[in-house]
Amino acid sequence: MEEKKKVERKKIEATKEMNRIMADYFYEMDDAAKTGKKKIAWCTSVGPAELLRALGFLVHFPENHGAMLGSTRMATDLIPESNAIGYSPDICSYLTADVGAYIKGITPLSRAYKGIESVPKPDVLVFNTNQCRDVQDWFAWYAQYLNVPLIGVTTHRGVSNVTKAHIQSVAEQMEGLIEPLSEISGKKFDMDEMKHILALSRECSDLWKEVLDTASAVPSPITFFDGTIHMGPAVVLRGTQQAVDYYKILLAELKDRIKNKIAAVEGERFRLYWDGMPVWGRLSAHSNLFAELKANVLASTYCNSWIFTAFDPQDPFNSMARAYIELFIVRSDAFKEKYIKDMLAFFKVDGIIYHDAKTCPNNSNCRYGMPQRLEKETGVPSLVINGDLNDLRLISDEQTKTNIEAFIEQLEENR
């Protein structure tokens, strides 16, 4: 059998700057936790982070920590700790890995950043259920365990058309958070500060969208696997100047790649779309596998989760409510199918990979016939791979590899 040529992945130079600002973020949080200089809020990844920043909180995102547990392959050994106290192995493995890590008193932050021994203890826990109910249950455990206040927003799900009633409901809930959060932070709410932070978030969002949209170029200068790493500032630093400045640097580098026809995957032959969560513990392995097959997984529904084009600094609460309800994961299947069809055309996609993540049903869109319907309508072939975001016991690497290789062979035959 012919030996496959090792494919070198194109490194993104801006990664050094991203690592620097992410380190600054974690060290500032750690210092505040140790000294009490600033209050700390824990927030779900698509929760009202802008409101928290406007009230002077530093913001920690447990989902980001869950992804770190997955990418460092610590999660699988920690999940049983949560199972032992009553959390099912079938629920979100971000939740079970993160709670398990807290019970064991360990964190991947200690490996990455010298002197950081634990995640920062929160002064308040703030959730938004637009992703799933698990985030509320996740934060509820910490609220009870740490005796910390828990507040949040309940967002509609399965939404087809976003209505005024939807927006009013969520906006009023967010405005209702101001008083209790002000009491905890000791800072009075300032609408001008809120508008300033939301303007930064909108700018960050617009730049992040431009970064992801560069993948429409042929060849693409970026991969989905790059996106899962470089979305870090959009997740944990939106509402800050650091995030805005970073994406300007990254975007300039990617535009230069496009100008010079530099491909993220050398010899790009096939362009693939990824639907669902990444397999965090297999990012590098999957990136290498696709690259060896001259296939670029170049766009995804997942990385687009931090694009908030509805944000309007002149109307903070209504526009935030709209942005949170317009999120892909919140929408009906009919909306999702139209969205994916548009993405297939925009990114010039040859095939779709659906990740059926065992513990993340809300971010797995292949369980109710969507792949078959879309393939019939578009003619774009699809492959479902079974796995999980964090629990590596639910993944067969050999089966995944075999299925992906067969899928690429199918695309080759269709040419």
Secondary structure as GFF3:
##gff-version 3
##sequence-region A 1 415
A	DSSP	alpha_helix	15	35	.	.	.	ID=ss1
A	DSSP	beta_strand	40	43	.	.	.	ID=ss2
A	DSSP	alpha_helix	49	54	.	.	.	ID=ss3
A	DSSP	beta_strand	58	60	.	.	.	ID=ss4
A	DSSP	alpha_helix	62	71	.	.	.	ID=ss5
A	DSSP	alpha_helix	75	83	.	.	.	ID=ss6
A	DSSP	alpha_helix	93	104	.	.	.	ID=ss7
A	DSSP	alpha_helix	109	112	.	.	.	ID=ss8
A	DSSP	beta_strand	124	128	.	.	.	ID=ss9
A	DSSP	alpha_helix	134	146	.	.	.	ID=ss10
A	DSSP	beta_strand	150	153	.	.	.	ID=ss11
A	DSSP	alpha_helix	164	175	.	.	.	ID=ss12
A	DSSP	alpha_helix	178	185	.	.	.	ID=ss13
A	DSSP	alpha_helix	191	213	.	.	.	ID=ss14
A	DSSP	three_ten_helix	214	216	.	.	.	ID=ss15
A	DSSP	alpha_helix	224	230	.	.	.	ID=ss16
A	DSSP	alpha_helix	232	236	.	.	.	ID=ss17
A	DSSP	alpha_helix	241	259	.	.	.	ID=ss18
A	DSSP	beta_strand	270	275	.	.	.	ID=ss19
A	DSSP	three_ten_helix	280	282	.	.	.	ID=ss20
A	DSSP	alpha_helix	283	292	.	.	.	ID=ss21
A	DSSP	beta_strand	295	300	.	.	.	ID=ss22
A	DSSP	three_ten_helix	303	306	.	.	.	ID=ss23
A	DSSP	alpha_helix	316	326	.	.	.	ID=ss24
A	DSSP	three_ten_helix	328	330	.	.	.	ID=ss25
A	DSSP	alpha_helix	333	346	.	.	.	ID=ss26
A	DSSP	beta_strand	351	357	.	.	.	ID=ss27
A	DSSP	three_ten_helix	361	363	.	.	.	ID=ss28
A	DSSP	alpha_helix	370	378	.	.	.	ID=ss29
A	DSSP	beta_strand	382	387	.	.	.	ID=ss30
A	DSSP	three_ten_helix	392	394	.	.	.	ID=ss31
A	DSSP	alpha_helix	397	414	.	.	.	ID=ss32
###
